[in-house]
Amino acid sequence: MEKIKTNKFCQSCGMPIKSDPQNGGTHADGSKNIIYCSYCYQKGVFYLKERLKKCKHFVKIK
């Protein structure tokens, strides 16, 4: 059985996936994407420029 890799953070904006109300984005076919958050990736399309302002408060700057 192949283990599915899960990411703790969106690989595009850095937001914690656990903070994403949708628990990840979606591929074009509607299946769940666990690499990017739903703010950055929906229906197989990246929305980072429009969504970055909404998710930046989830990311801590050290």
C-alpha positions in Angstrom: 0.0 0.0 0.0 1.4 3.4 -1.0 1.5 6.1 1.6 0.1 9.4 0.6 2.3 12.3 1.4 0.6 15.2 3.2 2.1 18.7 3.6 1.8 20.8 6.7 2.0 24.0 4.7 0.7 25.2 1.3 3.6 24.9 -1.1 2.6 28.2 -2.8 1.8 30.7 0.0 3.1 28.9 3.1 -0.2 28.9 5.0 -0.7 25.9 7.3 -3.0 23.4 5.6 -4.8 22.8 8.9 -5.9 26.5 8.9 -7.5 26.1 5.5 -11.3 25.8 5.9 -11.4 23.5 2.8 -8.3 21.4 4.0 -6.6 21.9 0.6 -7.3 23.0 -2.9 -8.9 21.0 -5.7 -7.8 19.6 -9.1 -9.7 20.4 -12.3 -11.7 17.1 -11.9 -12.8 18.2 -8.3 -10.5 15.8 -6.5 -8.7 17.1 -3.4 -5.2 18.6 -3.7 -3.2 18.4 -0.4 -0.1 20.3 -1.7 -1.8 23.7 -2.1 -4.4 25.5 0.0 -7.9 26.3 -1.3 -7.0 30.0 -1.4 -4.2 29.4 -3.9 -5.4 26.4 -6.0 -9.1 25.8 -7.0 -10.4 23.6 -9.8 -6.9 23.2 -11.2 -6.1 26.9 -11.4 -3.8 29.0 -9.2 -5.3 32.1 -7.6 -2.3 33.2 -5.6 -2.2 36.9 -6.6 -5.9 37.4 -5.6 -5.8 35.1 -2.5 -2.4 36.0 -1.0 -3.9 38.9 0.9 -6.5 36.6 2.5 -4.1 34.0 3.7 -1.0 36.0 4.7 -2.3 36.5 8.2 -2.1 32.8 8.7 1.7 32.8 8.1 4.0 33.9 10.9 7.1 35.9 10.0 10.0 35.0 12.2 
